[in-house]
Amino acid sequence: MMLKRCVMEKVPNIITPPPGPRSRALLEERNEYVTPGVYLVTPIGIEESKGAVVRDVDGNVYIDFTSGIGVVSLGHCRDEIVETICSQARRYIHQCIHVANYEPYLKLAKRLTEITPGSFRKRALMLNSGAEAVENAVKIVRQYTGRPGILSFENSFHGRTYMAMSLTGKWDPYKVGFGPYVPGVYMTPYAYCYRCPFKLEYPDCGIICALHIEKSILKTQVPPRELAAIIAEPVQGEGGFIDPPLEFFKEVKRICTEQGFYLIIDEIQTGFARTGKMWAIEHYGVEPDVMVMAKAIASGLPLSAVVARDELIRDSYPGSLGGTYGGNPIACATALKVIEIIEREGIVERSSSLGLKLRKRLEELMERYEIIGDVRGKGPMLAMEFVKDRKTKEPHPEAVNQIMRSSLSKGLLLLKAGLYGNCVRLHPPLTIEDELIEKGLEIIEASIKEVS
């Protein structure tokens, strides 16, 4: 394999300024046949990927700090994963769980109920995407409770289908021109401590962002008897890797319990060891009633899941959940292999260690460069928020765009995020080599220095 030879020689290796001529040709083809609604972060065409290394069609070799937005957490094209895919494909590719049972789906459902938080009995449902999992989680709690209302958080992202989009707490770009949205959705501020919506400081705030739900939302927007659930990301992903104080989710869960509705935790981006624990909600000591997961679950194959309390899902109306492709056997077999590798190789522990190293380095960068206003996240799921002035906290998205371009030119793939598009987020494969982490961080610092 050509990429393996490149990896042994030099990484990164930029031989023509990206985008090179072949990448530009692909861009022209994309611009002619693909809608601009399908946004493109990096203007290169990929030819081959392995581990934490990507090669484009022009022969440039990059370090990947994106993991396909947190999907290939065990690295691109891991041999063991590829062989699992091939082995299952030789047996059967598709059966449809509505037509006949098949073992990979059933085994995965059992494993997911075993490895998710909660000492209570659970059941699982497999689907195709994160947004589809969110949609079905909402269907489950609405059907069980007979209540229409769902409370979500500002600055959240839950997907692009209509219910998931309606639950998303940011309108640009996800909601532009798509109204009206699904009814029965309500919004409340999240614990974005760096930009506290209540203009208070933690810990003196008394976790008012959580208390605001019972003191205001349930009195001004929706009565508790009409609310089925609260949905939340334990660390907001597209919102800029915002991790709330440790008390936050305990208060949210208390409110759910006292008021008689349920807690849906969206682990689509945070799950499968991304935050230094198997599930990000474990940092907060809370057991969700429903969890949704996707992205890293099957190392790049389309698969998602809902895991819910048995009481919520065991009597769901026959035929009201699922779908033709949900729980594809190849994807399910791959997910089982992903879980096996995570447990066998201590990936959770590796993630925790990587997170400590990355946070230390990012905090050192913040000490050196005034343009960095905040460093936050859990484990290696970390972000830097860039500002024009630390006192005013005026967002600096222009700096982030320049850092992205500069890092690409030096051989590093990065992602941005945040309500104002002013955050650089790190999403390297959890199996990335220490040498590549160091090189990637050096590129980031060099790029920050250029705009400081």
MORA-V610086 format. One record per pair of residues at least 24 apart in sequence whose ideal C-beta (glycine too) atoms are under 7 Angstrom apart, sorted by sequence separation. I is the first residue (numbers start at 1). J is the second residue. If there is no record, write none. Layout:
i->{I/I}
j->{J/J}
//
This chain:
i->{19/51/134/188/264/267/268/272/355/358/397/400/19/51/134/138/188/263/267/268/271/272/303/355/371/395/397/18/50/135/230/263/264/265/266/267/268/269/354/396/49/50/262/268/352/395/49/131/135/262/264/303/351/371/412/130/131/132/134/135/188/301/302/303/351/131/134/301/26/186/230/234/412/229/237/249/303/411/412/23/131/134/152/154/228/229/230/231/232/233/234/253/298/301/385/410/23/150/153/154/156/227/228/229/230/232/250/383/22/23/149/150/151/152/153/154/155/186/224/229/231/235/249/250/299/20/22/148/154/186/224/234/250/298/386/407/410/21/149/151/153/155/224/233/249/298/385/407/410/18/20/207/210/246/297/385/209/299/384/20/207/211/235/298/383/384/407/207/210/214/218/297/383/406/11/16/18/210/213/383/7/202/15/16/207/382/403/406/3/15/235/403/2/4/7/14/190/234/380/3/13/234/13/380/402/403/6/12/402/3/11/12/192/234/380/12/3/11/190/193/399/191/190/191/6/191/167/151/272/358/170/273/272/278/277/149/158/273/273/276/151/276/354/149/156/274/371/148/149/150/273/147/149/150/151/152/153/276/351/369/147/148/156/157/350/361/365/371/147/150/155/157/371/157/145/156/347/365/369/155/142/141/155/141/283/280/276/275/276/275/274/275/274/158/270/141/141/137/134/243/242/243/133/241/243/241/130/241/241/235/241/235/240/240/235/141/140/137/137/273/134/133/133/133/117/130/115/116/117/130/117/129/130/140/140/144/118/137/117/136/117/133/141/132/133/140/129/133/140/143/128/130/143/116/128/129/128/140/241/126/127/143/240/127/239/240/126/238/239/240/125/194/237/239/124/125/139/124/139/241/124/240/241/122/123/136/122/122/123/122/120/121/120/123/116/123/194/112/113/112/128/125/127/125/128/128/195/70/73/127/73/126/73/126/70/126/81/78/105/73/71/98/105/108/115/70/71/74/97/104/111/69/70/72/102/105/108/72/96/104/108/111/71/97/104/107/97/68/104/94/95/94/92/93/88/89/88/85/88/84/85/170/84/81/84/81/80/80/74/155/74/69/65/66/63/65/66/62/63/64/65/66/61/62/62/75/74/73/74/75/70/72/73/74/69/54/67/65/66/67/65/67/65/64/64/42/42/63/41/65/52/63/52/63/51/51/52/52/52/18/18/17/14/14/14/12/13/12/12/11}
j->{43/75/158/212/288/291/292/296/379/382/421/424/44/76/159/163/213/288/292/293/296/297/328/380/396/420/422/44/76/161/256/289/290/291/292/293/294/295/380/422/76/77/289/295/379/422/77/159/163/290/292/331/379/399/440/159/160/161/163/164/217/330/331/332/380/161/164/331/57/217/261/265/443/261/269/281/335/443/444/56/164/167/185/187/261/262/263/264/265/266/267/286/331/334/418/443/57/184/187/188/190/261/262/263/264/266/284/417/57/58/184/185/186/187/188/189/190/221/259/264/266/270/284/285/334/56/58/184/190/222/260/270/286/334/422/443/446/58/186/188/190/192/261/270/286/335/422/444/447/56/58/245/248/284/335/423/248/338/423/60/247/251/275/338/423/424/447/248/251/255/259/338/424/447/53/58/60/252/255/425/50/245/59/60/251/426/447/450/48/60/280/448/48/50/53/60/236/280/426/50/60/281/61/428/450/451/55/61/451/53/61/62/242/284/430/63/55/63/242/245/451/244/244/245/61/248/231/217/338/426/239/342/342/348/348/222/231/347/348/351/227/352/430/226/233/351/448/226/227/228/351/226/228/229/230/231/232/355/430/448/227/228/236/237/430/441/445/451/228/231/236/238/452/239/228/239/430/448/452/239/228/228/242/229/378/378/378/378/379/379/379/381/381/266/381/262/264/264/266/376/376/377/268/376/378/377/268/381/382/377/383/378/383/385/381/290/290/290/292/430/292/292/293/294/279/292/278/279/281/294/282/294/295/306/308/312/287/306/287/306/288/304/312/304/305/312/302/306/313/316/302/304/317/291/303/304/304/316/417/303/304/320/417/305/417/418/305/417/418/419/305/374/417/419/305/306/320/306/321/423/307/423/425/307/308/321/308/309/310/310/309/310/310/313/307/314/385/305/307/307/323/321/323/322/325/326/393/269/272/326/273/326/274/327/274/332/299/299/327/296/295/322/329/332/339/295/296/299/322/329/336/295/296/299/329/332/335/300/324/332/336/339/300/326/333/336/327/300/336/328/329/329/329/330/329/330/330/330/333/333/334/419/334/334/337/337/337/341/338/419/341/415/412/413/411/413/414/411/412/413/414/415/411/412/413/429/429/429/430/431/427/429/430/431/427/413/427/426/427/428/427/429/428/428/429/408/413/436/415/440/428/439/429/440/429/431/432/433/436/408/409/409/409/410/411/410/411/411/412/436}
//
